Amino acid sequence: MELKELSLAARAVVQSKLITGDWEYAAFAALLQQLAAFDAVADKRTKFRLAAMVLCIITAFIGTIVGVILIDEELELVGWTLLVLGLASIAGAIGFGVAWSRVRAMTLPENNLAALLQLFRRIYQDLHPEGAIQARIDLSGMTPAKRGPLLTLPQEGWIRREQAVYRDPWLQLRFRLRDGYTVRLRQRDEMTELKRTRRNARGKQKTKSKFTKLCRVTATLIPKEPVQFQAPGPVDAAWERVRAGTKKGRTVAVWDRWFLYKQKQEQPKQTPTGAELAGVLMRVCSVRPASEG
């Protein structure tokens, strides 16, 4: 799917990496489906162009070196042929590199889109038929702008230890349920990057990275009129928290759930699935008065 084949709304999201505003259900579903389809094609093109660029670089290196050697050894025809092939491969590597960079800039976080699609499908039947979804969804990911200051940590046997924290409040949704309650769903990701550098036996420095990603999902249940919420069921104290809050003078129920992911060398791409997001919604809805359950 080409960018020009997208709707104007989907094209704007790809270019800005941001979904905002009030959306009718059908339009919101169509937007997510278009974005997922476009991203799947973009991912394939990104992988192909990266592979082609690497192949061109290898061909350029081998062709140029071997060509020069053969020319010196009086195998001029073969040498010049390989040398021309090497130079052409350099141009190919540049072309594929530019194309790879452009497509890569348009890719979206696949797991986040999949979670949104799955969530919408699960909650669709529970949405108020006359309502709309208010959204602010940031799909730009953990960009340098979201990184805090770089901190130098005690060495602890390493040459250097540095740590930076990224904060990404990427998901904010607000919608009304069939029973009149309003739900506000948010996800805020915090990723810690730890870089450690040490010197090996040959005196060469080597840096290792470790990433820890903590996702906090918060579901707030806002009643249409004052109610007495019932006590929640069993709560996992390590990963969950339920509390009462106040919004416009009215008591609301708030349920927090944390998800932890760890990975070495690369940023974790995992995120709570749509089923897990829906699970947090079910948990907060469980504290509605028993007569409404």
N, C-alpha and C positions, 0 to 999 in steps of 0.2 A: 504494500500500500504506500503510495506516494503522499508527500505532504499536501500536495494540491488536491488530492482526492478526499481529504478530511473536510468536515464541516468547518465553518468559520470559527465556531466555539472551540472545537478540538484543535484546530490549527493555532489558535491563540494560546491554548494551554501548552502545546508542545514548545512554542516559542518563549513563553513566560515561565513555564513550569509551575503555574499557579491556577487553581480553580477557586473562584470566589462567586458570591452572590446567592440568590434564591433560585432553586431549580425544581421544575415539575418532575415527577417521578420518571416518566417516560424519557424526558430529555436527559436526565441525570444518568439513567441506565444506558442510553444510546451513547452518551459522551464517554463513559467508562469503557464500553465495548470498543468504540473506535480507538481510544487511546491504547488499549491492550493489544488490539490487532496491529496498529501502527508500530508499537514497541517491539512486538514479536518479529516483524519484518526488519526493523532497524537493528535489532540484536544480531540477526543472521548476516545482514550486510556488514555490520561492524566486525564480526568474526572473520568473514571472507576477506575483507579489505586488509585487516591486520595480518592474516596469513599470507596474502599476496604481497604485502609490503615486506614482510620478513623474508619471503622467498626471493624477492627482487634484491634485497640487501645481500643475501648469501650469494646469489648468482653474480651480482656486481663485484663482490669481493673476490670470489674464485676466478671469474672471467678476467678481471683486470690483472690480478697477480700472475695467473698462469699465462695469460696473453703476453705480458711483458717478458716473462721467462722464455717463452717459445720464440719470441722475436729475437731475443739475444742469442738464442741457440740456432738461428738461421732457419727456423720454421716460420717464416714470415706470414705466409698465407693463413695458416691455422692460428698463429699468434694474433694477427690483426683481426681475424674473425672473432676470436674470443674477446679481444680488447673492445671491439665495437659492441659486442653483446654485453660486456660489463658496463660500458657507458650507457647503453640503452636501458639496462637494468637499474642504473642509478636514477635515470629520469622516471622509470616506472615506479621505483620506490618512493620518490617524491610525490608523484601523482596519487598513488594509493594512500600515502601518508596523509595528504591533504584531504582526500575523500573520506578516509577513516576518521579523521578529526572532526569533520563536519557532521557525519552521521552520529558519531559518539556524542556530540553535543546535543543531539536531539533525542537520545535515549532517555527513558523514564525508569524509575525504580520498579522493576517487574513484580517483586513480592508485595510492594505496597499497593500496586494496582490490583493484583490478584486478591488481596485481602479486602479491598474496597468492594470489588465485584461480589465476592462471596458474602460479605456482610449485607450488602443491599438485597441480594436474593433471599437471605434468611429473614430479614426484617420486613420485607415488602408487604406481606400480608397483614402485619401489625400496624402499618402506618395509617394515619387518618386519611380517609379518601379525599378530603378537601384541603389537605395540607401541602406543604412544600418542604424541601430540604434546604436549609441554610448551610453553606459550606465555605470553609477556608482551608484549602488543602495545598500545602507546599510540597511539590515533587522535585525540588532541586537537590535534595539529599544533603549530605554532610559537606557543605562547601567551606572553603577557607574563611569566608565571612562569618561562619557560625563557630569558629574555633576561638577559644579563650587564649589568654597569654600562655606562652611556653615557659614552663617552670623547670628549673634545674634542681634535681633531687640529690640526696646523699649518694655517693658512688657505690658503696656496698660491694666492693670488689670489682666494679666495672670502671672503665675509663670515664664514661659519661652516662648519666641517666637523665632523660628529659621526659616531661609529661605535659600533654595538652588535653583539654576537655572541650568537646563539641556539644552544643545544645541546639536541638531541633524540634520545636513545637509544631510539627508538620500537619497534624490533623485536628480540625475542629468542625463538628457537625451538630446541627440542632434541628430536631423534627418533632412532630406531634404524633402520639399514638392514638389508636382507635378509641381508647377509653378516656381520652382528654388530657392525659398526662403529657408533659413536654420532656424530652430527653436531650441532654447536651452531652456529647461524646467527644473526648479529647485524647490525643496521644502525644506525649512529649518524650523524645528520645535524648538520652545523654550518653555520649561515647567518650571513653577515655583511651587515649593513645599513649602507650609507654614505649619509648625508644631507649635501648640499652646498647652501648658500644664497648667492645673489649678487643684486646690485641691477642692474636693467636701465637703459636710457638714460632712461626716464621716472621713475626713482627707486623703482620698485616692486620689492619683494623677491620672489624666486622660489626655491623649494626643489625640488631634484631628488633622487630616491632611486635607489640602485643596489644590487641584491641579488646576492650570490654564495653559492651553496649547494654544499657539499662533502659527499657521501655516502660513508661508509666502510662497506663490507660485509666482514665477517669470518666465514670458515667454518673451524671447528675440527674436525678428524677425530680421534676418540678410539678406539683399537683395543681390542678385548675382552681382548687379552693382549699382552705386549711383542712388537713387531715392528721390523724394520729397514726404514724407509721408503726408497724409491729417490729419486734426484735428480729434481727437477721438470724439465719441458720448458722451452722458452723463456719468459722472464718479461719483461714490459714494465716496465722499471725506473722509468718515470715514473708509472705508475698501479697497479702490482702489487708485492706483497712476499710472499715465502714464507719461513717460518721454523719452527723446531722449538720446542716449548714443553714444559712438564711439568705433568701433572695427576695428583695422587695417586701420585707417584713413577713415573709412566709417561710415556714420550715421546709427544707428540701433534704433528700437523701443523697449521699455521695458515696460511691464505691470506687476505691482505688485498687488496681491490680498491677503488679510489677512482673516483667519478663526479662530474663538475663541471657545474653548471648556472648560467647567469647571466641576469638579467632586470632591466629598468629599471622603476621605479615600483611594481611589484607583486612579492610573494613568488613565487619559482618554484614551480610545482606539480609539476614533473617529479620523478620518482624512478626508480631502476633498475627495469626491468621484471621480471616473473617469469622470463622467459627469461634475463635477465642474472644474476639471483640464482642460478638453476639452473646457469648457466655457471660461477659461482664455486665451486659445490659440485662440479661436474665437475672443475675444476682441482685442488681439494684432494684429491679421490679419485684423481687420476692419480698420486699419489706412493705409493699402496699398493704393497706388495711385488709384483714382477712376476708371481710365481706366483699372485697373487690378482686380477690385472687382468682 
